Amino acid sequence: MKLSKKIIEELKQLVIVSGKKGHLPNGAVLIDSKTHKLLTSSPSLVAMNNDATAHAERLVISQYC
């Protein structure tokens, strides 16, 4: 799947926000495979929440489900 410019920009912003908050600079997006629309996104919150399970990938799944 080719990512749209909008989704790429969303990922860039997640990385910037995550890095500024003292986390590893990463983030995750969840995209609908049929419509290619952004469903949800999250930066990593491991350091801020002092929670080793607060990885961006896990957070987007939790937010969506």
N, CA, C and O atoms as CSV, one atom per row, in Angstrom:
chain,resi,resn,atom,element,x,y,z
A,1,MET,N,N,0.843,-1.165,0.000
A,1,MET,CA,C,0.000,0.000,0.000
A,1,MET,C,C,0.899,1.242,0.000
A,1,MET,O,O,1.843,1.338,0.784
A,2,LYS,N,N,0.599,2.159,-0.864
A,2,LYS,CA,C,1.325,3.423,-0.911
A,2,LYS,C,C,0.665,4.394,0.069
A,2,LYS,O,O,-0.550,4.588,0.040
A,3,LEU,N,N,1.476,5.001,0.933
A,3,LEU,CA,C,0.939,5.929,1.918
A,3,LEU,C,C,0.717,7.302,1.293
A,3,LEU,O,O,1.524,7.771,0.490
A,4,SER,N,N,-0.375,7.929,1.668
A,4,SER,CA,C,-0.676,9.270,1.162
A,4,SER,C,C,0.237,10.289,1.847
A,4,SER,O,O,0.831,10.009,2.889
A,5,LYS,N,N,0.334,11.449,1.255
A,5,LYS,CA,C,1.137,12.522,1.851
A,5,LYS,C,C,0.592,12.907,3.218
A,5,LYS,O,O,1.359,13.237,4.123
A,6,LYS,N,N,-0.728,12.867,3.372
A,6,LYS,CA,C,-1.366,13.199,4.650
A,6,LYS,C,C,-0.912,12.233,5.744
A,6,LYS,O,O,-0.593,12.659,6.854
A,7,ILE,N,N,-0.883,10.952,5.439
A,7,ILE,CA,C,-0.483,9.956,6.424
A,7,ILE,C,C,1.009,10.073,6.727
A,7,ILE,O,O,1.416,9.933,7.880
A,8,ILE,N,N,1.811,10.324,5.724
A,8,ILE,CA,C,3.246,10.511,5.945
A,8,ILE,C,C,3.492,11.723,6.839
A,8,ILE,O,O,4.346,11.672,7.723
A,9,GLU,N,N,2.760,12.801,6.621
A,9,GLU,CA,C,2.891,13.993,7.471
A,9,GLU,C,C,2.445,13.693,8.899
A,9,GLU,O,O,3.063,14.170,9.851
A,10,GLU,N,N,1.391,12.916,9.057
A,10,GLU,CA,C,0.931,12.515,10.389
A,10,GLU,C,C,2.031,11.745,11.111
A,10,GLU,O,O,2.295,11.995,12.287
A,11,LEU,N,N,2.670,10.817,10.419
A,11,LEU,CA,C,3.767,10.055,11.015
A,11,LEU,C,C,4.930,10.959,11.395
A,11,LEU,O,O,5.516,10.791,12.465
A,12,LYS,N,N,5.270,11.903,10.547
A,12,LYS,CA,C,6.354,12.841,10.855
A,12,LYS,C,C,6.052,13.620,12.127
A,12,LYS,O,O,6.921,13.783,12.983
A,13,GLN,N,N,4.817,14.101,12.247
A,13,GLN,CA,C,4.429,14.858,13.430
A,13,GLN,C,C,4.464,13.987,14.687
A,13,GLN,O,O,4.865,14.459,15.751
A,14,LEU,N,N,4.053,12.735,14.577
A,14,LEU,CA,C,4.116,11.824,15.722
A,14,LEU,C,C,5.548,11.636,16.193
A,14,LEU,O,O,5.813,11.623,17.395
A,15,VAL,N,N,6.465,11.493,15.257
A,15,VAL,CA,C,7.880,11.317,15.590
A,15,VAL,C,C,8.414,12.567,16.289
A,15,VAL,O,O,9.133,12.468,17.284
A,16,ILE,N,N,8.064,13.732,15.771
A,16,ILE,CA,C,8.522,14.989,16.365
A,16,ILE,C,C,7.975,15.143,17.783
A,16,ILE,O,O,8.727,15.451,18.708
A,17,VAL,N,N,6.677,14.932,17.955
A,17,VAL,CA,C,6.046,15.067,19.272
A,17,VAL,C,C,6.651,14.067,20.255
A,17,VAL,O,O,6.972,14.424,21.388
A,18,SER,N,N,6.803,12.841,19.830
A,18,SER,CA,C,7.348,11.799,20.687
A,18,SER,C,C,8.764,12.162,21.136
A,18,SER,O,O,9.089,12.041,22.318
A,19,GLY,N,N,9.602,12.603,20.207
A,19,GLY,CA,C,10.972,12.988,20.534
A,19,GLY,C,C,11.028,14.172,21.477
A,19,GLY,O,O,11.851,14.185,22.391
A,20,LYS,N,N,10.180,15.163,21.283
A,20,LYS,CA,C,10.163,16.355,22.143
A,20,LYS,C,C,9.725,16.031,23.561
A,20,LYS,O,O,10.084,16.739,24.502
A,21,LYS,N,N,8.950,14.965,23.720
A,21,LYS,CA,C,8.480,14.571,25.046
A,21,LYS,C,C,9.451,13.626,25.744
A,21,LYS,O,O,9.148,13.123,26.826
A,22,GLY,N,N,10.608,13.377,25.146
A,22,GLY,CA,C,11.621,12.539,25.773
A,22,GLY,C,C,11.520,11.064,25.455
A,22,GLY,O,O,12.233,10.255,26.048
A,23,HIS,N,N,10.655,10.700,24.536
A,23,HIS,CA,C,10.518,9.299,24.135
A,23,HIS,C,C,11.424,9.019,22.946
A,23,HIS,O,O,11.999,9.933,22.355
A,24,LEU,N,N,11.538,7.759,22.612
A,24,LEU,CA,C,12.176,7.435,21.344
A,24,LEU,C,C,11.320,8.056,20.246
A,24,LEU,O,O,10.093,8.028,20.339
A,25,PRO,N,N,11.933,8.608,19.223
A,25,PRO,CA,C,11.144,9.281,18.187
A,25,PRO,C,C,10.441,8.297,17.264
A,25,PRO,O,O,10.930,7.991,16.176
A,26,ASN,N,N,9.297,7.807,17.706
A,26,ASN,CA,C,8.519,6.914,16.853
A,26,ASN,C,C,7.027,7.088,17.116
A,26,ASN,O,O,6.613,7.655,18.127
A,27,GLY,N,N,6.256,6.595,16.195
A,27,GLY,CA,C,4.813,6.665,16.288
A,27,GLY,C,C,4.215,5.600,15.397
A,27,GLY,O,O,4.928,4.927,14.651
A,28,ALA,N,N,2.908,5.447,15.474
A,28,ALA,CA,C,2.233,4.435,14.661
A,28,ALA,C,C,0.891,4.972,14.177
A,28,ALA,O,O,0.252,5.794,14.833
A,29,VAL,N,N,0.491,4.489,13.026
A,29,VAL,CA,C,-0.824,4.816,12.483
A,29,VAL,C,C,-1.539,3.515,12.152
A,29,VAL,O,O,-0.909,2.504,11.842
A,30,LEU,N,N,-2.850,3.558,12.223
A,30,LEU,CA,C,-3.675,2.424,11.821
A,30,LEU,C,C,-4.492,2.900,10.633
A,30,LEU,O,O,-5.220,3.889,10.719
A,31,ILE,N,N,-4.363,2.185,9.529
A,31,ILE,CA,C,-4.981,2.599,8.272
A,31,ILE,C,C,-5.957,1.526,7.813
A,31,ILE,O,O,-5.653,0.335,7.877
A,32,ASP,N,N,-7.127,1.946,7.353
A,32,ASP,CA,C,-8.108,1.024,6.793
A,32,ASP,C,C,-7.555,0.470,5.480
A,32,ASP,O,O,-7.226,1.233,4.571
A,33,SER,N,N,-7.454,-0.837,5.382
A,33,SER,CA,C,-6.845,-1.453,4.197
A,33,SER,C,C,-7.702,-1.322,2.941
A,33,SER,O,O,-7.182,-1.434,1.831
A,34,LYS,N,N,-8.993,-1.088,3.094
A,34,LYS,CA,C,-9.864,-0.945,1.921
A,34,LYS,C,C,-9.948,0.492,1.435
A,34,LYS,O,O,-9.864,0.758,0.237
A,35,THR,N,N,-10.115,1.422,2.382
A,35,THR,CA,C,-10.290,2.827,1.997
A,35,THR,C,C,-8.996,3.621,2.042
A,35,THR,O,O,-8.916,4.720,1.493
A,36,HIS,N,N,-7.982,3.065,2.696
A,36,HIS,CA,C,-6.682,3.726,2.877
A,36,HIS,C,C,-6.796,4.996,3.715
A,36,HIS,O,O,-5.952,5.887,3.614
A,37,LYS,N,N,-7.838,5.079,4.543
A,37,LYS,CA,C,-8.020,6.239,5.414
A,37,LYS,C,C,-7.387,5.975,6.774
A,37,LYS,O,O,-7.348,4.845,7.259
A,38,LEU,N,N,-6.900,7.045,7.364
A,38,LEU,CA,C,-6.308,6.984,8.690
A,38,LEU,C,C,-7.409,6.740,9.722
A,38,LEU,O,O,-8.377,7.497,9.790
A,39,LEU,N,N,-7.259,5.684,10.523
A,39,LEU,CA,C,-8.246,5.361,11.544
A,39,LEU,C,C,-7.865,5.953,12.895
A,39,LEU,O,O,-8.711,6.517,13.590
A,40,THR,N,N,-6.599,5.827,13.267
A,40,THR,CA,C,-6.101,6.387,14.516
A,40,THR,C,C,-4.581,6.439,14.473
A,40,THR,O,O,-3.951,5.793,13.636
A,41,SER,N,N,-4.004,7.208,15.378
A,41,SER,CA,C,-2.548,7.324,15.448
A,41,SER,C,C,-2.133,7.589,16.883
A,41,SER,O,O,-2.941,8.014,17.709
A,42,SER,N,N,-0.860,7.332,17.171
A,42,SER,CA,C,-0.355,7.561,18.521
A,42,SER,C,C,1.157,7.654,18.508
A,42,SER,O,O,1.818,6.943,17.752
A,43,PRO,N,N,1.714,8.533,19.345
A,43,PRO,CA,C,3.162,8.508,19.562
A,43,PRO,C,C,3.480,7.437,20.603
A,43,PRO,O,O,2.575,6.905,21.247
A,44,SER,N,N,4.740,7.126,20.765
A,44,SER,CA,C,5.164,6.240,21.842
A,44,SER,C,C,5.020,6.996,23.158
A,44,SER,O,O,5.353,8.179,23.238
A,45,LEU,N,N,4.522,6.315,24.189
A,45,LEU,CA,C,4.363,6.944,25.499
A,45,LEU,C,C,5.074,6.164,26.596
A,45,LEU,O,O,4.725,6.277,27.771
A,46,VAL,N,N,6.063,5.381,26.215
A,46,VAL,CA,C,6.775,4.528,27.173
A,46,VAL,C,C,7.383,5.352,28.306
A,46,VAL,O,O,7.140,5.060,29.477
A,47,ALA,N,N,8.171,6.378,27.977
A,47,ALA,CA,C,8.860,7.165,29.004
A,47,ALA,C,C,7.884,8.006,29.820
A,47,ALA,O,O,7.977,8.042,31.047
A,48,MET,N,N,6.960,8.675,29.158
A,48,MET,CA,C,6.035,9.567,29.850
A,48,MET,C,C,5.147,8.809,30.833
A,48,MET,O,O,4.892,9.283,31.940
A,49,ASN,N,N,4.684,7.646,30.429
A,49,ASN,CA,C,3.792,6.854,31.281
A,49,ASN,C,C,4.541,5.883,32.186
A,49,ASN,O,O,3.936,5.200,33.011
A,50,ASN,N,N,5.875,5.826,32.024
A,50,ASN,CA,C,6.683,4.858,32.767
A,50,ASN,C,C,6.080,3.464,32.630
A,50,ASN,O,O,5.933,2.730,33.607
A,51,ASP,N,N,5.735,3.120,31.387
A,51,ASP,CA,C,5.025,1.882,31.071
A,51,ASP,C,C,5.684,1.228,29.858
A,51,ASP,O,O,5.597,1.731,28.738
A,52,ALA,N,N,6.334,0.113,30.102
A,52,ALA,CA,C,7.048,-0.572,29.023
A,52,ALA,C,C,6.126,-1.091,27.928
A,52,ALA,O,O,6.597,-1.462,26.853
A,53,THR,N,N,4.819,-1.123,28.183
A,53,THR,CA,C,3.878,-1.606,27.166
A,53,THR,C,C,3.242,-0.472,26.362
A,53,THR,O,O,2.406,-0.734,25.497
A,54,ALA,N,N,3.616,0.773,26.626
A,54,ALA,CA,C,2.984,1.921,25.964
A,54,ALA,C,C,3.650,2.254,24.628
A,54,ALA,O,O,3.863,3.422,24.302
A,55,HIS,N,N,3.969,1.227,23.873
A,55,HIS,CA,C,4.531,1.430,22.538
A,55,HIS,C,C,3.437,1.927,21.600
A,55,HIS,O,O,2.267,1.575,21.754
A,56,ALA,N,N,3.822,2.737,20.638
A,56,ALA,CA,C,2.868,3.352,19.716
A,56,ALA,C,C,1.988,2.310,19.017
A,56,ALA,O,O,0.783,2.513,18.869
A,57,GLU,N,N,2.584,1.207,18.592
A,57,GLU,CA,C,1.829,0.186,17.866
A,57,GLU,C,C,0.712,-0.392,18.721
A,57,GLU,O,O,-0.408,-0.591,18.251
A,58,ARG,N,N,1.031,-0.656,19.974
A,58,ARG,CA,C,0.033,-1.214,20.876
A,58,ARG,C,C,-1.055,-0.200,21.190
A,58,ARG,O,O,-2.230,-0.549,21.303
A,59,LEU,N,N,-0.657,1.044,21.328
A,59,LEU,CA,C,-1.632,2.095,21.658
A,59,LEU,C,C,-2.650,2.311,20.548
A,59,LEU,O,O,-3.830,2.511,20.832
A,60,VAL,N,N,-2.221,2.276,19.289
A,60,VAL,CA,C,-3.197,2.485,18.205
A,60,VAL,C,C,-4.210,1.345,18.167
A,60,VAL,O,O,-5.389,1.569,17.891
A,61,ILE,N,N,-3.761,0.140,18.441
A,61,ILE,CA,C,-4.696,-0.994,18.461
A,61,ILE,C,C,-5.672,-0.843,19.612
A,61,ILE,O,O,-6.869,-1.071,19.438
A,62,SER,N,N,-5.184,-0.463,20.785
A,62,SER,CA,C,-6.062,-0.247,21.940
A,62,SER,C,C,-7.054,0.871,21.697
A,62,SER,O,O,-8.219,0.755,22.078
A,63,GLN,N,N,-6.617,1.949,21.071
A,63,GLN,CA,C,-7.513,3.067,20.783
A,63,GLN,C,C,-8.618,2.660,19.809
A,63,GLN,O,O,-9.764,3.089,19.940
A,64,TYR,N,N,-8.265,1.840,18.848
A,64,TYR,CA,C,-9.242,1.472,17.827
A,64,TYR,C,C,-10.205,0.388,18.307
A,64,TYR,O,O,-11.392,0.418,17.980
A,65,CYS,N,N,-9.699,-0.558,19.076
A,65,CYS,CA,C,-10.545,-1.682,19.514
A,65,CYS,C,C,-11.257,-1.330,20.736
A,65,CYS,O,O,-12.019,-2.141,21.262
